[in-house]
Amino acid sequence: MIAIHQKLSPELIIAAHSFEELRNSSKSYLSKFELNFDKFTVVAHDSFIGYITEYFLRKYIRFKYSAEGIEVNNWESMFDISRIRRILKTDSKAVADVQYIRSWFYDQWDLEIIKAKSILFIDVKTALTQKEPKLGWDFMYPLVQANKPGKDYMILSYYVADNVNDIESLKKLVIVGFTSEELIKTCKIIKAGTLNRFGTKSQIDNYETELAVHYKDIDELIALL
């Protein structure tokens, strides 16, 4: 596991909250057209810590691997954010605008890692904790996401905060490693309402992945390019 010790700058906090607000506004907008299918987002802080995690992951990958010709982009960079804000502000009913918001909101991947003509599409998962992450932990991966096309691998990180009730109190980001969609699908399924091996109740149907068993170092992911 790789620990990135980092405090949040005021600018990054503002950017993360702005992204969170944009996600919430887009979700409300899509609901007007019966296109809100976001059933697996069950906690309010997902967008905020997801934005922060992707930011530091991109920064880490660029710093460590850029000399090897590695590039990394996020899903948001594929879209005109000013157009998204304009659509939401005017509450546009145009079919093309509705589809544009839908395409942005339902991301096919979080990061794309590129080397020459090789590309890996990555799903980034982040869990909020106040504890020190340990290899003996499990991570619950939603079934509905494991069966969505467009992603090759998943990178798991823990957002370690001084206080879980204050998401701005980031102490460090711990990058556990990566795993494949194929391997995730071989894991035990924990049905909604049932308990995992640590006695935690699953809110939705999840695959029970084990940190010590199912995740490898990021170096091995880059070596696949």
Salt bridges, closest charged atoms under 4 A:
GLU20 OE1 - HIS17 ND1 3.20
ASP38 OD2 - LYS27 NZ 3.44
ASP91 OD1 - LYS32 NZ 3.07
ASP91 OD2 - LYS93 NZ 3.16
ASP97 OD1 - ARG83 NH2 3.12
ASP123 OD2 - LYS125 NZ 3.02
ASP123 OD2 - LYS151 NZ 3.74
GLU132 OE2 - LYS172 NZ 2.81
ASP138 OD1 - ARG197 NH2 2.74
ASP162 OD2 - LYS7 NZ 3.57
GLU168 OE2 - HIS17 NE2 2.84
ASP205 OD2 - LYS191 NZ 3.16
GLU210 OE1 - ARG197 NH2 3.80
ASP219 OD1 - LYS64 NZ 3.19
